[in-house]
Amino acid sequence: YHHHHHHHHHRHTLDVVDDDDGNNAATTRSSAAKSVRFVKRDVVAGASSFNASNKAAAAAITQTNDDDGKEEETTRQKQKLIDVHALKHFCALGVFFTCLLYVAYALLPHIGYTATRPPHTENLMVKTFQSLSTLQAAEWLRFMDLFGTGVFAHGGVIAAGKRGLDLLGCVVVGCVTAMGGGTLRGALIGIEGAHPVFWIAEPEYLIVALVASLCTFFFWPKLLSKEVRESKAMETAVNWLDALSLGGFCIIGANAALVRNLGPLLAVALSTVTCTGGGVIRDVFLRQPVRVLHSNAELYGTTAIAGAVVYALFVCQFPGVSHDVRCVLSASTVVFLRWRAWKQGLKLPMYADVNPEGDYISIAQRDV
C-alpha cells in the first residue's frame, strides 16, 4: 500500500509541473510551492520535486551569481574576526600563565622546601608494633599502617575475583592495591637507609598483604553467604575500615615528605599518591574506570588530600601543637569526610563541557 501511495504522489507532482509549462512565472512559483508542500509530505517525491523546481531554481541562480561577490566578502570578514579573537585569547592566556609564575614564586617560601626538619616528624612510627594501650601516635600509626595493608589487600582481591581473575591474579592485585601507593611514594622519594621501598625494608608488610589476599580468596566467598557479603551492613563496615586505613596512610605519606624537608605542597602530593596509588593500579589491572579520577564514585582521593592538608598545616604553621593531636585531627578529617561522602553521595563538581561519550580529540581539533 505504501509503495503505491508514493507513486501516486510522484505522478501528481509531475502533472502539476507539466500543466504549468506554458503559464506565467507567478503560476510557476505557486506550482513550485505546491511541489514543495508535497515533498514535505512525502520524502520519496524528492527526485520529481527537483525537476519541478528547476525553473524556479534557474531564476534563483542568476540571483546567486550577484551574491557571490558579497559572500566572499563576508567570509573574509569572518576570518578576520576569528584572527582577532585568536590574538586576544593568545594574549590573555599568555598574561595568565606569566602571572602564574609570579604566584608560584610568591607561594614557594610558604609551601616549598623547609630549611630544617619540622619537629616530631622523624620518629613517626615505632620500629615494631607492640601495644596500643600506650595511646602513643607512633604505636597507633604503625598498627594502622599494617592493618590498612590488610584491609586494602582484602578489597583488591574481591574486586579482582569479581572480574574473573584466578588465584595468582587475585593475590597480585590484592598486594598491588595494598602496597602500590607506598611503593610509588618510595620510588619517588625513597626511605632512609638502604632500601627505597618500604616493604623491602620491612617484609612484614608483604606478609600481611599475602596472608590477607590468600584468606580473602579462599574463605570470603565460602564462609559468608552472598546476601551477607553484598549487604548494606557489610558495605558500611568495609567503608569504615577503609576510611580508618586511609586516615593512617594519609599521615604516613605526608610525613614521609616532611621528614625530608620537602615542605607542605609535596607532603600533600605524596600523601595522595600513597593513599590512591594502589587503587589506581588495581583499576588499570582490572580494566575498569579509575575510581579516584571519575565522577561516578563519591569523594575518595579528595578526602585524603584534605587530611594531608590538615597534617601539613599543623607541622609547618603550628609546630607547637603536640604530635598526637596533629595525627588525631588529620585522621579524623579523612574519616569524617569519607563517612559524609558515602552517606550523602558527595561528589566533586564536573567540568562544565563534559562529553563522556565523545572520542578523544587532540588539542588541535578542539572547537575554538
Secondary structure as UniProt FT lines:
FT   HELIX           2..19
FT   TURN            20..22
FT   HELIX           25..41
FT   HELIX           43..45
FT   HELIX           46..52
FT   HELIX           54..111
FT   TURN            119..120
FT   TURN            122..123
FT   TURN            133..134
FT   HELIX           137..162
FT   TURN            163..164
FT   HELIX           167..189
FT   HELIX           198..201
FT   HELIX           204..223
FT   HELIX           226..229
FT   HELIX           232..259
FT   TURN            260..261
FT   HELIX           263..285
FT   TURN            286..287
FT   HELIX           291..293
FT   TURN            295..296
FT   HELIX           301..317
FT   TURN            319..320
FT   HELIX           323..344
FT   TURN            352..353
FT   TURN            356..357
FT   HELIX           363..365
//
